[in-house]
Amino acid sequence: MTLPLSDTALIGTCMAAAAIGVLALTSGGDTQPAPDDTAGIAAPAPQENDALAQLGAVPVEDAQDAQVAVDAEFGAQVRAYLLQNPEVIFEAVAEFERRNMAQQAGMDAALIEANYDEIFHDGHSWVGGNPDGDITLVEFSDYQCGFCKRAMPEVFSFLEDDGNIRFIIKELPILGPESELAARFAMAVLSQAGDAAYEQIHIELMEHQGGITNDLLLDLAEDHGLDGAALLDYGAGEEITAILTRNRNLAQRLQISGTPTFIMESELLRGYVPADTLAEIADSLRE
């Protein structure tokens, strides 16, 4: 299976291509221009042009008029150095990625600070773990999300092992009508039956494999001694709709586009995170 390149990998590839271009320019061979054979070649996408421009590349439409001059002695030195030390290309890519990650982390921290109360004290989301814990972990989740299902036992294992984590679940159904049906039902359980009932329903919905229907939710409610029909009716109402709207608006402001997404204090973690990684981040926050 071929995976798409990440932005960082694309830049890294461009940097490697630029280095190869330096080698070509300084190879000392024939410098006569090649015949015009550009027919049928697609122009780079705008984002590719931006990435290449950062590396000093000249767009094709401008290159015909550009005067490219390479000092022969300097070019030979660069060529010799790169041939002897090709690893510096990848070191440069790694440094670019480090700086990019640091910049993203700074942006995430600013977004979290700007939305602090809505993230950590919204008044409608379930709060579990240790409500008085010194660190708060927030999860945006979807009951039809495979990685959310995979993450659930990891999260609860982390909560149990640490013992000092305040845990918040924010329902973010983004995978279709069945996701929304389940989220509305779970939020209705929280509102009408309380925290303990919600936690049980949340775990069972996350463990469930397959489609989610009204009949499934009615059976689940019956198993826990709850009025399923009343919960489905309440879940379809305006109060739950307003909560979902707030959660979606918050996710949009935080630039969250997938589940699971975690927030641990000032850290925003996109995607599945195992228990040991959560523990490492918690330890670093406490230092």
C-alpha positions as CSV (number, residue, x, y, z in Angstrom):
1,M,0.0,0.0,0.0
2,T,1.4,3.4,-1.0
3,L,1.0,6.1,1.6
4,P,0.7,9.8,0.8
5,L,3.7,11.9,1.7
6,S,3.3,14.1,4.7
7,D,4.1,17.8,4.3
8,T,7.4,17.3,6.1
9,A,8.3,14.3,3.9
10,L,7.4,16.3,0.8
11,I,9.8,19.1,1.9
12,G,12.4,16.5,2.7
13,T,12.1,15.1,-0.8
14,C,12.3,18.5,-2.3
15,M,15.5,19.2,-0.3
16,A,17.0,16.0,-1.5
17,A,16.0,16.9,-5.1
18,A,17.6,20.3,-4.6
19,A,20.8,18.7,-3.5
20,I,20.8,16.5,-6.5
21,G,20.2,19.6,-8.6
22,V,23.3,21.1,-7.0
23,L,25.3,18.1,-8.0
24,A,24.0,18.3,-11.5
25,L,24.8,22.0,-11.8
26,T,28.3,21.4,-10.5
27,S,29.1,18.2,-12.4
28,G,31.3,20.0,-14.9
29,G,29.5,18.4,-17.9
30,D,28.0,20.0,-20.9
31,T,26.0,23.1,-19.9
32,Q,24.2,23.6,-23.1
33,P,20.5,24.0,-22.6
34,A,18.4,20.9,-23.2
35,P,15.8,20.9,-26.0
36,D,12.4,22.2,-25.1
37,D,10.4,19.0,-24.2
38,T,7.9,20.2,-21.7
39,A,4.7,19.2,-23.6
40,G,2.4,17.1,-21.4
41,I,4.2,17.9,-18.1
42,A,1.7,19.1,-15.5
43,A,2.6,22.3,-13.6
44,P,3.3,21.9,-9.9
45,A,0.4,22.5,-7.5
46,P,0.6,25.9,-5.7
47,Q,1.7,24.3,-2.4
48,E,4.5,22.5,-4.3
49,N,5.6,25.8,-5.8
50,D,5.7,27.3,-2.3
51,A,7.7,24.4,-0.9
52,L,10.2,24.6,-3.8
53,A,10.4,28.3,-3.6
54,Q,11.6,28.0,0.0
55,L,14.5,25.9,-1.4
56,G,15.4,28.5,-4.0
57,A,13.8,26.8,-7.0
58,V,12.8,29.0,-9.9
59,P,9.3,28.4,-11.5
60,V,9.4,27.0,-15.0
61,E,7.8,30.1,-16.5
62,D,10.4,32.3,-14.9
63,A,13.4,30.0,-15.5
64,Q,13.6,30.8,-19.2
65,D,14.5,34.4,-18.5
66,A,16.5,33.7,-15.3
67,Q,20.3,34.1,-15.3
68,V,21.6,31.2,-13.3
69,A,25.2,31.6,-12.3
70,V,27.1,29.1,-10.2
71,D,30.6,29.8,-9.0
72,A,32.6,26.8,-10.3
73,E,34.9,26.5,-7.3
74,F,32.1,26.9,-4.8
75,G,30.0,24.4,-6.7
76,A,32.7,21.9,-6.8
77,Q,33.2,22.2,-3.0
78,V,29.5,21.8,-2.4
79,R,29.4,18.7,-4.7
80,A,32.4,17.2,-3.0
81,Y,31.0,17.8,0.5
82,L,27.6,16.3,-0.3
83,L,29.1,13.3,-2.0
84,Q,31.2,12.7,1.1
85,N,28.5,13.5,3.6
86,P,25.1,12.7,2.1
87,E,23.6,12.3,5.6
88,V,23.6,16.1,6.0
89,I,20.6,16.2,3.7
90,F,18.6,14.1,6.1
91,E,19.9,16.0,9.1
92,A,18.6,19.2,7.5
93,V,15.2,17.5,7.0
94,A,15.1,16.3,10.6
95,E,15.9,19.9,11.8
96,F,13.2,21.3,9.6
97,E,10.7,18.8,11.1
98,R,11.9,19.7,14.6
99,R,11.3,23.4,14.0
100,N,8.0,22.7,12.3
101,M,6.8,20.6,15.2
102,A,7.9,23.3,17.7
103,Q,6.0,25.9,15.7
104,Q,2.9,23.7,15.6
105,A,3.1,23.0,19.4
106,G,3.2,26.8,20.0
107,M,0.2,27.3,17.9
108,D,-1.7,24.5,19.6
109,A,-0.8,25.9,23.1
110,A,-2.2,29.3,22.0
111,L,-5.4,27.7,20.7
112,I,-5.9,25.8,24.0
113,E,-5.3,28.9,26.1
114,A,-7.8,30.9,24.0
115,N,-10.5,28.2,24.5
116,Y,-9.5,27.1,28.0
117,D,-12.8,27.3,29.8
118,E,-14.7,25.6,27.0
119,I,-12.2,22.7,26.9
120,F,-11.8,22.0,30.6
121,H,-14.9,23.5,32.3
122,D,-17.8,23.4,29.7
123,G,-20.4,22.2,32.3
124,H,-21.9,19.5,30.0
125,S,-19.2,16.9,29.4
126,W,-18.6,13.8,31.5
127,V,-15.7,14.1,34.0
128,G,-14.1,10.9,35.2
129,G,-10.8,9.5,36.5
130,N,-9.8,11.6,39.5
131,P,-12.0,14.7,39.4
132,D,-9.4,16.4,41.7
133,G,-6.4,15.2,39.7
134,D,-3.4,17.5,39.0
135,I,-3.6,17.0,35.3
136,T,-6.6,17.0,33.0
137,L,-6.9,14.8,29.9
138,V,-9.6,15.6,27.4
139,E,-10.7,13.2,24.6
140,F,-12.7,14.1,21.5
141,S,-14.2,10.8,20.4
142,D,-16.6,9.0,18.0
143,Y,-18.3,5.7,18.7
144,Q,-17.8,4.5,15.2
145,C,-14.1,5.4,15.1
146,G,-11.8,2.3,15.1
147,F,-8.9,4.2,16.6
148,C,-11.1,5.5,19.4
149,K,-12.1,1.9,20.2
150,R,-8.5,0.9,20.2
151,A,-7.6,3.9,22.4
152,M,-10.3,3.3,25.0
153,P,-8.6,0.5,27.0
154,E,-5.3,2.4,26.8
155,V,-6.8,5.5,28.3
156,F,-8.5,3.7,31.1
157,S,-5.3,1.8,31.9
158,F,-3.4,5.1,32.0
159,L,-6.1,6.6,34.4
160,E,-5.9,3.6,36.7
161,D,-2.1,3.4,36.8
162,D,-1.6,7.1,37.4
163,G,-4.5,7.7,39.7
164,N,-4.2,11.5,39.5
165,I,-5.7,12.3,36.1
166,R,-9.0,14.2,35.6
167,F,-10.5,12.8,32.4
168,I,-13.1,14.5,30.2
169,I,-14.9,13.0,27.2
170,K,-16.3,15.3,24.5
171,E,-18.7,13.7,22.1
172,L,-17.7,14.5,18.5
173,P,-19.7,12.4,16.1
174,I,-18.1,12.9,12.7
175,L,-18.5,9.5,11.0
176,G,-22.1,9.6,10.0
177,P,-25.7,9.2,11.3
178,E,-24.9,6.1,13.4
179,S,-22.1,8.1,15.2
180,E,-24.5,10.9,16.0
181,L,-27.2,8.5,17.1
182,A,-24.8,6.9,19.6
183,A,-23.5,10.2,20.8
184,R,-26.9,11.7,21.4
185,F,-27.9,8.5,23.3
186,A,-24.8,8.6,25.5
187,M,-25.3,12.4,26.3
188,A,-28.9,11.7,27.1
189,V,-27.8,9.0,29.5
190,L,-25.4,11.4,31.2
191,S,-28.0,14.1,31.5
192,Q,-30.8,11.8,32.7
193,A,-29.1,8.9,34.5
194,G,-25.8,10.4,35.7
195,D,-22.0,9.9,35.6
196,A,-21.8,6.2,36.5
197,A,-24.4,5.1,33.9
198,Y,-22.7,7.2,31.2
199,E,-19.4,5.6,31.9
200,Q,-20.9,2.1,31.6
201,I,-22.7,3.0,28.3
202,H,-19.6,4.7,26.9
203,I,-17.4,1.6,27.5
204,E,-20.0,-0.7,26.0
205,L,-20.6,1.5,22.9
206,M,-16.8,1.7,22.4
207,E,-16.5,-2.1,22.7
208,H,-19.4,-2.7,20.3
209,Q,-18.3,-3.9,16.9
210,G,-20.8,-3.2,14.1
211,G,-23.6,-0.9,13.3
212,I,-25.5,1.2,15.8
213,T,-29.3,1.2,15.7
214,N,-32.3,2.2,17.8
215,D,-32.9,-1.4,18.7
216,L,-29.3,-1.9,19.9
217,L,-29.6,1.2,22.1
218,L,-32.9,0.1,23.5
219,D,-31.4,-3.3,24.4
220,L,-28.4,-1.6,26.0
221,A,-30.7,0.7,28.0
222,E,-32.7,-2.3,29.2
223,D,-29.6,-4.1,30.3
224,H,-28.9,-1.2,32.6
225,G,-32.4,-0.7,33.8
226,L,-32.9,2.5,31.8
227,D,-35.9,3.8,29.8
228,G,-34.4,3.5,26.3
229,A,-37.3,5.1,24.5
230,A,-37.2,8.2,26.8
231,L,-33.5,8.4,26.3
232,L,-33.7,8.3,22.5
233,D,-36.4,10.9,22.6
234,Y,-34.4,13.2,24.9
235,G,-31.3,12.6,22.8
236,A,-33.1,13.9,19.7
237,G,-34.0,17.1,21.4
238,E,-32.7,20.7,21.3
239,E,-30.6,20.5,24.5
240,I,-28.4,17.7,23.1
241,T,-28.3,19.4,19.7
242,A,-27.0,22.6,21.4
243,I,-24.2,20.5,23.1
244,L,-23.2,18.9,19.9
245,T,-23.0,22.2,18.2
246,R,-20.8,23.6,21.0
247,N,-18.5,20.6,20.7
248,R,-18.2,20.9,16.9
249,N,-17.6,24.6,17.1
250,L,-14.9,24.0,19.7
251,A,-13.2,21.3,17.6
252,Q,-13.2,23.7,14.6
253,R,-11.6,26.5,16.6
254,L,-8.9,24.0,17.8
255,Q,-8.4,22.8,14.2
256,I,-9.4,19.3,15.1
257,S,-10.6,17.3,12.1
258,G,-10.4,13.7,13.3
259,T,-10.9,11.4,16.3
260,P,-9.5,10.5,18.6
261,T,-7.9,13.8,19.5
262,F,-6.5,14.4,23.0
263,I,-5.6,17.5,25.0
264,M,-3.5,17.1,28.1
265,E,-3.1,20.4,29.7
266,S,-1.2,22.5,27.0
267,E,-0.5,19.5,24.7
268,L,-2.7,18.7,21.8
269,L,-2.3,15.1,20.6
270,R,-3.9,14.1,17.3
271,G,-4.7,10.4,16.8
272,Y,-4.3,7.2,18.7
273,V,-1.9,7.5,21.7
274,P,-0.9,4.4,23.8
275,A,-0.9,4.4,27.6
276,D,2.8,4.5,28.0
277,T,3.0,7.7,25.8
278,L,0.3,9.3,27.8
279,A,2.2,8.5,31.0
280,E,5.4,10.0,29.6
281,I,3.6,13.2,28.6
282,A,2.1,13.4,32.1
283,D,5.5,13.0,33.7
284,S,7.0,15.7,31.6
285,L,4.2,18.1,32.5
286,R,4.8,17.5,36.2
287,E,8.5,18.2,35.9
